[in-house]
Amino acid sequence: MLLRSLASTGKLLRHKPIPSLARQLSSTHREIPALTKERYPVQRGQFAEVTDGDIAKFESILGGSRVLTQSEDIQGFNIDYLGSVRGYSRVVLKPKSNGEVAEIMKFCNERRLAVCPQGGNTGLVGGSVPVFDEVVLSLQLMDKIEQIDEYSGILVCQAGCVLGTLEEKANEKGLVMPLDLGAKGSCHIGGNVSTNAGGLRLVRYGNLHGSVLGVEAVTAEGCIMDLMSNFKKDNTGYHLKHLFIGSEGTLGIITRLSIFCPTASKSVNVAFLGLESFDAVRSTFLAAKRGLGEILSSCEMIDALSLEASTTHFNLQSPIEKYPFYMLIETSGSNMTHDEEK
């Protein structure tokens, strides 16, 4: 009932899958940006430069096909998602196991070679690409899903798994990922965890500190830290996994993780509302929390300028007339009749 009342100022929408924002943006033409070091007053640290001998060492670890050195092959790894910053790394490494990551990190540490870990490269602040000539360590090939337990709801996978793929596989088991992002078609779960991504479902499931049960990470010295756990209710010892969630690779590279996936909802409704003021946004959010309670799964605010930029860039049309503010409210429950009554 509350959702229908709120929707009287907007439009009630049935839940439909929408194309990945990342997929749409990746298809647009991008000019090559200036080097980061030319745009910003940053100084390169006292690190060694990659030599042909280093390349040979990397090839001995990974084989030639997983060591990229051609400029046309590595350009995309040097430029950020928005095309605003650019590094000039001369080599991209693509390991498949944490053992290979450990061997690479140990060698780079001994040689004092700077390393830039990279997942799906969907970040919007330039943090996923090298600033200078760092070695890019891409986790693209570490995409194995090891386990999805429909009884416990625990998913175990490598860090290079694409979030959207995990969502699809979890759905097949009647589960849902606790994290949802516009870039889920290309972002990696390892990058999500290392940046503690919030996403659209934070209102319902909280942040990743509560959903991630364990991680496996490789430190700069090449040590493999096994902090994995397959228990939701685990109160034993120190939970060092929390140090890696949100650490953005500064303490180590997450290579594997386990995450709790809630049961998928059978009833999903979405309302898109137009509001006249920010005070109206606040009061609507409060009303949604109080009236929708346990079925409220997402509540997002969009200002007029942001909506206009999105509709213009993607050649879309707003489902309702113009307002200073908009809200997207989603409910997820197990009983359609019960949810619609609310």
N, C-alpha and C positions, 0 to 999 in steps of 0.2 A: 504493500500500500504506500509506504513512504517513497519507494523508488518511483512509483507512478506519479505521486504528488510532486516529487522533484522534477520528473520528466515533463511536467506540464509547462515548464519554461523552456524545454528543449525538445529532444527527440529520443524515444526509447528504441534502442537498437539491439537486435539479436546478435549474439556473439558469432563473428565470422573470422576465419583466419585471414590475415592481411599480409601482403608481400613484405619481406624483410626490408627495413630501411637501409641496412647495409648493402643489400643486393642492388637496390635502386641507385644508391649513391655510387657504388663501384662501377656502374655502367656509364656514368657521366664523364665527359672529357675533362681532364685536369691538366693545367699547365705545370711545368716543372718549377717548383719554388726555388728561391735563393737558398744557399747553404745556411744552416742555422748559425754557424760561427760568423757569418757576414751580417746577419740580421740582429744578433744579440751579443752583448759584451761578455762572452763566456771564454774562459781560458781552458785549454786542454791540459789534463793532468800529466804527471810524470810517468807515462806509460810507454811501452815499446810499440814499434810499428810492425805490422804484419809483414813477414818476409816470405820468399818462395819456400824456404825451409819449413816455415810454419804451415804453409799450405800443404806441403808434402806430409807433414805429421798428421794434419787433419784428415787427409786422404787415407792414411794408413789406419786411422780409427774408423772412418765411416765408409771408405770407398769413394772413388771419384764422382759417382753420380749424385752423391748427397753433399758434395762440397761445391757451392756455386761461386764462380769467380767472374763470369762474363757480365759486362755492364748491363746488357739488356735483361739478364736473368735476375740481377740483384737490385735493380732500380726501384721496384715496388717495395722492397724491404727497407729502403733508405728514406722513403717519403711517407709522411704521416697520412692518416685517413682523410683529413680535410685538405691536404695538399698545401699546408702552410709552412712546414719546416722540412729540412732535408739534411741527412748526414751523408758521409762519403765512405762508408764501409766498403772494403774490397773483397769481402768473403762472407758468405752465408752458410751456416752449418745446419744440417737437418738430421738430428739423431732420432733413433726409434726406441731407445730404452734409457732408463736412468743410469745404467752402467756406462753407456756411451757419453751421456751428459757428464757423469762424474769424471771420466777420463779426459774429456775436453776441458772441464773446469780446472782440473789439477794441472794440466799442461799450461793453460793460460795464466794461472796463478804463478807458476814457476817462471814463466816468460814475462810476467807483468803486462799481459795483454788485456785491455779493457773489453768487457763483454756486455752486449745488450740483448737480454732475453726478449723474445717476441712471440706473441700468440697470434690472434687473428688480425692484429694491427687495426683495431676499430676505435681506439682511444681518440678523444677529441682535444687533448691537451699536449700532444707531441711527445708523450712519455714512452711510447712503444718503439721509437726509432732511434738510431744512434745520433748523438750530437756531433761527434767527430767521425773517426774511422774505427770505431769499436767493432769487434767481431759480433756479427748478428747470429744468435743461437735461436733458430726457429723451431717451435714445437709442433709444427704442422703434421708431421708424420707420427707423432705420439698420440694416436687417435683410437686406441683400442678400448672398447667397453668390456670390462672383465666380468661384471656381474650386475644383474638387476633382480633383487629378491622381492617378489610381489607380497610376501608375507610380512617381512620386516620393513619393507619400503627402502632398503639400503641399496644404493647404486655405487659401484666401484669402477673407476675408469682412469685412463691416463689424462694428463693435463691438456693435451692437444685436441680433445674431443670438442666438436662444435656444439654450442648450447642448444641450437635448434634440433640437432640430431638426437641429443640426449632427451629432449622433450618428446620427440616422436617415439623413441624406444620406450620411455617411461609410460607414455600413454597406452602403448600396446599391452602393458602390464596393469593397467588401471590406476596408474600413478601420475603425478605431475611434478615437474621441477619446481622447487620453491623460488626460483629466480626467473624473471622474464624481462627481456630487453628488446628494444627496437632493432638492435644489431645481432639478434640471436641466430640469424642465418649464417654468420661468419665469425662471431666472437668465440673465443675458446674458454672453456670452464676454468682452466688454469689461470688465465688472465682475469677472469671474473673474481676468482678467489684471492689472487694476489693483490687486487685493487679493492677488495671488499665491496664489490658492486651492489648497489641497493636494488635497483630495478622496480618494476611496476607492482610486484606482489609483496613489497616490504610491509605494508599495512597488515597483511594477513599472516605472513610467515616470519616476519622479522628479518634481520640481516644474516649474513652468512656465518657469523660466529655461532649462531644457534643451529644452523643446518649442516655445516661441515663437521663430520664426525672424526676425520683424521686426514693427514696429509703425509706424503713422502716427498722429501726435498733434498736437493744437492747444494751443499755450501760452496763458497768460493774456492776452498781448498780441495774440493772434490770428494768430500765426505757425504755419504748417503745417510740421511736422517729418517729413520722409520718411525713416524708418529701416527701410523694408521690405527684405526679402531673401527669395528663394525657394530658398536653398541651405542644406542641412543642414550641410555641411562648408564653412563660411565663416570664414576666418581673416584677413580683410582689415580693417585699421584698427580704430578704436574701436567697441565694441558698445554704443552709447548706449541701445539698446532696454532693457537691463537696468535702467536708471535709472527707467524708467516701469513696469516690472513690479513691483507691490507698492507703488507710490508713492501710490495711492489718490486720484489726481487732483490732488495738490499741485504737480506739475511740469507737468501738462498733461492734456488729456482724450484718451484713446485712442479713435480713430475707425475704425481699420482695422488688420487684423493678418493675419499668415500663421503657420500652426502645422503642425507635423509630426504626421501621424496614422499610427500603426503599423498593420501588417496585422492584421485581425481574427482572433481565435482560433476554431478550429473546435470545440474541446472545452472546455467550461466546467463546473466542478463547484463546489458551495458546501457547506460544512459549518458547522453551528451547534452549538457546544459549550458545555457547562456545566462550570464549574470551581470547586473548593472554596476557592481562595486566590489572592492576587495573585502569589505565588511560582509557582503552577501556571500562571498566565497567562504569566509571563516564560519559564518553561521550555518551554511549548507554542509560544510565538513563536519561540524559538531552534530548537526541533526542526523547526518548519515551514520556517524559512529554510534550515536545513541539509539537510533531507530532500526538500523540494519544489523547492528551487533555482530554476531558470529558469521554472517554470510557476506559481510563487506570484505572484498578481496583487493580492491584497487581504488584509489581516489587521487586524481591528478588535476592540477590547475594549468591552464594555458591562457596567456594574455593575448590580446588582439593582434599585436605585432608578430608574435611567434606563429600564430595560426595563419596570418596573411603570408608570412615568409614560406611556410610549409605548402600552402595551397598554390602559391605562385610557382615555387620551385618544382613541385611535382605535378603541376597542372591538374589539381584537384579542386573540388567544390565543397565548401562547408555545408553540412547537413541542415544548418539552421541559419537564421539571419544574423547580422552583425551585432556583437556585444563587446563591451570592454574586456570582459573575462569569460572564460569557459571552464567547465569541469567535466571530466570523464570519470564516471563512477561505475564500478563493476561489482556485481555480487556473484558468489559461487556457493552453491549449496547442494543438498542431496534430494530435495523435494521441491519440484516446480510450484506446486500449489502453495506450499508454505512460504516459499520465497516471494511469490507474487502477492501474497497477502501482506507481506511486510512492505 
